[in-house]
């Protein structure tokens, strides 16, 4: 699927706030929460997500969802990362 199709897929799943985000290499987001369920689909690059004491590396084409109010952190890979975020 291309980026536009992935955005539409998230909207069809009920994610009302859907947008594309891009981070520079090795950007780090320390522990934080969101007040809504958030979906992330990696378009280019990779991101390491730490949640519940486990770290997962998500690469291009991968998806992860973070439930509302769950503490997590993220570190962007060495090539940066472009991804689609949906919130509901």
Secondary structure, DSSP 4 states (H G I P E B T S, - for coil): --HHHHHHHHHHTT-SEEEEEEE-TT-EEEEE--SS-EEEEEEEEEEEEEETTEEEEEETT-EEEE-TT--EEEEEEEEEEEEEEEE-
